[in-house]
Structure formats: structure tokens, C-alpha cells
Amino acid sequence: MSSAIGGALENREVGTEADISEKEGRGTWRHAAFHVATTIATPAAYAPLPFAVASLGWPLGVFSLVIGTLVTWCSSLVLTSLWQWNGEKHTTYQLLAKSIFGRWGYWYVIFFQQVASVGNNIALQIAAGSSLKALYKLYNTADNRVMTLQQFILLFDAFELFLSQLPDIHSLRWVNAICTVSTIGFAGTSIGVTIYDGHWIDRNEVDYSLQGNTATKVFRALNALGTIAFSFGDAVLPEIQSTVREPVRVNIYKSISAAYTIIVMSYWALAFSGYWAFGSQVQPYILSSLTAPRWVIAMANLFAVIQIAGCFQIYCRPTFAHFEERVKEKNVSRKSRIWRLIYTSTYMTVITLVSTAMPFFGDLVSICGAVSFPPLDFVLPSLAFAKTRKTPQNLGLQCAVKVLCYAVAILFSIVGALACIGAIRSIVLDVKT
């Protein structure tokens, strides 16, 4: 019986690859840039960066953020270069991993991609609900009938259920174009208000020292590494690449470069200005530290909600793809829309139930980043490059490339494990208090 199940799974995987290969990408490099920027540069990812830098201090914080940017940029280019490494198109991360590492690679990616997708969307719902509540509180000062965070999360969930009826990533291109503009808007307004607040704060009262005893400093630093890993998470890059028209490699390289230009400008500026303005007292979500002017804070929160809406949709797609394959197997195309409404509603219900019961936004970001993104963004691309690329003829250079690839994989595996420990400890402490 187990062999029959395994054979069925194998056939389903092969069929999936065959079905996908028949679809040619239609998107331009600009569309892909919108998708990549929306996936990575979400306010839920880089709004906690000032707090992460504060947990590490200036030297280590700057170093970690710069290294994280450079390594993930290189990893993204490496991953997209493998899209057709053996002459066949591999348009999902699972199928690409399977072609290189076999079945263990397929299931490795499925596990970590689902953890990344679900964990990321839980964090995004909390962030969106927090921004909606902040908007509400800015213009509703009455104490009676105050709406709760959970109610705002439910409102956001209803909107996401509507967007989930769009069939694929390519159909989100104009949604994500608006989201990319919102990314720039959020970064610009947040940085502007941060510098404005920092200018009016008595600089003699701003403390940049690491807070707490030695154990607290160490675990906060580990937690910060998880936050930085989360901020560069992109667990669906091959799926985005599959939407791009020929020449695919040239277009995806251009889109990644354009997206990372936005990422560098927004991430570095907000992280460093936030820590400069508020020092070690900066909040885990930077908008919570801002005070004035009120209308600009309202704009930043509005930009955050719009951008998060698109990012949430991108991360839904790997999970939806599994349901869609089951629907195809049942051959119920006439009822496909009804089935889509059923499984998207089920997904939204589960995500919403967890997010409304999980108030620890900063800790959730850290543990999600620590568990899911290093295996997909750092470890697997390095190992895949070492296994598939033709190495230089020079023996010394050949050894150097191999050592570098394995060093990156080992280093970020250790960083992910340590960051996970720090995030778990923070959650335990938050539950106690």
C-alpha cells in the first residue's frame, strides 16, 4: 500500500511539472520586480529592524544588516540561475529542489515553504491589524465601543479572502505595483517622522547601550538575528520567476536588482534612523515609537496595510497550489470556483484564529525568520550551487568555491538555530508577563 501511495505522489509531482511547463510566463521584468519587492520589503519585515539593530548595538547591528542584504541578494541570483540548470524548466521551488537533490529536496522545500508561508502570513495579519487599529485610535479618541485588535484582523481577513479569488501570482501584478508604491511610501513617511521625532528628542537622554544582564543581551541578540533573517525572506522566488516572459534569466535578474535597490534604500535608512532617533528604547514595531505629526503617522499605517495585503497574497500561493492540484485530480473544473472559495476560506479561517490568539508580534517574526527562511534563502541555494554549477578548472579556485558554498550553508544553519532559541525564550518570557 505504501508503494502505491508513493507512486501516486510521484505521478502527481511529474504531472504537476508537466502541467506547469506548458504555461509560458507573460510578465515583464517590471511585473516581477513588483512581486519580489512586495514579497520581501513588507513593513512587517523591516519595521522591526530598528529594534533588531538596537538589540545588537551599532557595530554588530550594521554588520549583520549589510551582510544579510548582500548574501540574500547573491542567493536570489543563484537560485534564479538554476531555473533551467539541466535543460528543463523548474517553475516551483519544490520541483527545482527535486531535480537537484531528489525526493528529499522536494519534501524539504515543501515543509519549510509551508512553515514560511503560514508563519509569515500570521505575522502579517497581526501587523495589518495593528496598523488598522492605530489608524482607528488616531481619529477615534472616545472610550466607548473601542474596537479590538482581533476585530481589525477579521476585517483584514475578509479583504484577503476577496483577493484570494484571483487565480495566480501573475494576476496580482497590478495589486503588487500598488503595494510597491506603498512600500516606498511607508519607508519615506516612517523615515521622515523618525528623523523628525529624533530631532526634537533631547539627544542627551537617548541611550544606545545594550539593555539587561548578560543572558538577556545574548538572547536579545539571537532574537535580532531571527528578525533580520525574516526581513529578507523570499520563499517563493522560483514561483515568481515562472511568471516572467522570455528571456527569463535576463528579466528576472533585472527585476531582482530593481527590487533590491528599493530594499536597500528602505531597510538601511529606516533601521539606522530608527535606532539613532530612539536608541535602545525603540519599540519592536517602529510605528509604535512615533509620535508626531499625526497625519503622517496615519499615512504610514495606511501604506503598511496596503503593502501587507499584497505580500500576504504572494505567500498564500504555495498553499493554494496544493489545493488546486487536488481539485484538478478530481476533475471538477465546473465547480473549481466553488472549491477555490472553500479552500481559501478554510485557509483564512485557520490563519485568523492563530493570529488573533498570538499577540507577540516581534517574537513571532523572529521565530518564523529563524525556522523557515535560512533553510530556503541561504542553505539550499548554496548547496544547490555547489552541486550543479560547473566548477573552475583551477583546483585552488574550485576548492574555494566549494568551501564558500558550504561555509554559507553551515553558518546560516547555526544562525537559524541560535535565533530560534532566542525567539522561543522571548515568547516564554512574554507569556509569563
ABEGO torsion letter per residue (X at the ends): XAAAAAAAAAAAAAAAAAAAAABBBABBAAAAAAAAAAAABBAAAAAAAAAAAAAAEAAAAAAAAAAAAAAAAAAAAAAAAAAAAAGBBBABAAAAAAAAAEAAAAAAAAAAAAAAAAAAAAAAAAAAAAAAAAAAAAABABABGBBBAAAAAAAAAAAAAAAAABABAAAAAAAAAAAAAAAAAAAAAAAAAAAAAAAABBAAABBABBBEBAAAAAAAAAAAAAAAAAAABBAAAAAAAAABBOBAAAAAAAAAAAAAAAAAAAAAAAAAAAAAAAEAABBABAAAABAOBAAAAAAAAAAAAAAAAAAAAAAAAAAAAAAAAAAAAAGBAAAAAAAAAAAAAAAAAAAAAAAAABABAAAAAAAAAAAAAAAAAAAAAAAAAAAABBBBABAAAAAAAAAAAAAAAAAAAAAAAAAAAAAAAAAAAAAAX
